[in-house]
């Protein structure tokens, strides 16, 4: 046991030297939560070690969504970046020391244009919390790189490596499978235009269904 403990400390030290401390601990606790979710949802009791060694394959790939998934998600909340910026836990009263859900806005963040409600994690994501800088914006690039500077809190994927893109999938898996965080909708450039597009899609789908019924008759 002593030897294994020493090996573990050594591996941890190596990993910390390769990444900055903030990134290391963010990903460590993310993977701990992901492993718990895999155990809860799929009965996988041995997911953590491959995750910590970077040998796991993320379960959630946004690009692999089925058409039914996409159609269902289109009917959920649609927000612009400007709208999203108002979901930062801002309080309606003068109290910046502690997040109070009863008089504060929900805590929303976005990754790959997918919006998640992380209000349940207000100790981390609320005002003054360690991860509050991720709230109210799409910080996909920061999730990918581990960079917590303001200029990294953007959605652009330009120049990201395959390894960094896989980190995005790992974060998406965390929020998709977490037992307290929920998917609430997607980011759009214009809400009105998005609603009109949905109406057009619905009409076209109904027309296709009617044509199929006529053919069957």
N, C-alpha and C positions, 0 to 999 in steps of 0.2 A: 504494500500500500504506500509506503514511504517513497519507493522508487517511482510509482505511478504519479504520486503527488509532485515529485521533483520534475518529472517529464512534463506534467501539465503546466507547472510554473514556467518551465523553459519555453514551451510552445507559446504560452501567453506572452512572455517577454518578447519573443520573436515577432509575434503578431503586432504588439504595441509599437515596436521599433519600425515596422513597415507602415503602420497607419498612425495618425495622431490619436491621442487618448479619447477625444470626443467621438470620433468616428468608430473606434474600436468598441467602446461601450454602447453606443447607439445600436450597432449591428449585433453585438452580443445579446442585448436584451430583446432586440427584434427577433433573433433566431431562437431565443429561449421561448418567446411567445409563440412563434411559428411551430416549434416542436410540440408545445402543449396542445396547439390546435390540431396538429396531425394525429396526436395520440387520441384526442377527444373525438375527432371526426372519422379517423380511419384506423384507429387501433395501433398505430405505429409507435412503438415504445423506444425505438432506437434512432430517432431522426436527428437528435441534437449534435452528436459528434460529427457526422458528415457535414452538417451545416457550418459548424465552427471551423472546419477544415476547408470550407469552400467547395466541397465535392457534391453537394446536393443539386438537384434540378428543381427549380421553382415550380410549384403546382399551378400557379395562376399566370396565364399568358393572355394579356388583353387582346392580342391579335388573333387568338384562337376562339373568340366568342362565336357562338352559333347565331344564326339569323333570329331565332326565337329569343335568345338572350338580348340581342341588340334591339329587337322590336319592343320587348318589355322595358328595357332601360330607357328607351326614348320617351316612354310615358311618365317617367319619373321627373323629379325637379330639374329644371334647366336654369343655370345661372351664368351671367357674364362674369368676367374677372372683377369688374367694378362691384357687382352684387356680392361676390364671394368675399370681397375685402371688408364687408360689414359683419361677417360672422367670425369675430375674433374674441368673443367673450367680453365685449365692452359693456360696462355696467351702466344702468340707468340712474344710479346714485353715485355719489362721490366716495367710492371705495375701491382702491386699486390694490389693496393688500391681499385680498382673498376672493377667489371666484365663487360667485353665488348664482346658481342656475336660475333661481326665482326672479332675479332682476337683471340678468345678463343675457346677451345673445348667445346662441349655440356656438360651438367651436367646430368649424369646418376647415378641412384642408383638401387639397387636390393633388393627384399624381396621375400623369398621363390623361389629364382631362376628366378623371373620375373623382367625384366629390364624396368624401367620407365625413360622417359626424363622429368626432372624437371627444365629445363633451364628457363622456364617462371617464376620460383620462385627464380631467381638468388639472390634476396635480402636476402633470407634465406639460400639457398643451395650453393651460389657462394663462392669464396675464402673470408674468413673473416666473412661469415654468420654464424648464430647460429647453423644451421644444416649441415654445410659443412662436418662434420666428417662422415656423412652417405653416402656421394657421392663417387663413384668410387669403391664401394665394396658391398657385400651382407651382410647387418647388421641385418639379421632377428632376431637374439637373442637380440640385443639392442632394436629393435622395441617391442619385446615381454615383456622385463623386465623393460625398461626405463633406463637401465644402459648405461651411455655414455662413460665409460672407454674404452680404446683401446682394452682390452682383451674381451670386450663384442661385439665388432664390427665384429661378425662372423656369419656364417649361421647355426651353429649347434643348434639343438632343444633338445639336451640331458638334461633331468632333468626338463624340463619346465612343469608347472602345466596347468591344463585345462583352468584356468583363463588367464594365459599368452598366451596360444595358441589362445584363442579367441581375444586377443589384436592384434595378427598377422592378423587375418581376418579383424579386424577393419581398420588396416593400409592398407591392400590390397584394401578394399572397397574405402578408400580415394583416392588412386592413380588410381584405375580403373574408378571411377565415376567423378573425378575432371575435370572441364571444360578446364583446362590449361595444365595439365600433361598428358602424353600419354604413353601407353604401346608400347615398341619398339621391344621386343624380349625376349629371354631366355638365361640363362647361360648354358654352356656346358663345359665338361672337355677338349674335343678336337674338334675343328671346322671341320677339315677334316674328322674325323671319323663320326661326326654328319651328314655331307653332304652325305657321303657314305650310312649311315643308311637311310637317306631320300630317296635316289635313290632306295635302295632295297625295302623300303616300297611302293614307287610309282609303281615299277615294279610288286610287289605282288598284289597291288590293281588293276592294269590294268588286270592282269591275272585272278583275281577273277571276274572282270566285264565281261571279255570275256567268262569265263566258265558259268556265269549266262545267258549270251545271247545265248550260245549254247543250254543250257537246255530249255530256252523259245522257241527256234526254234524247 
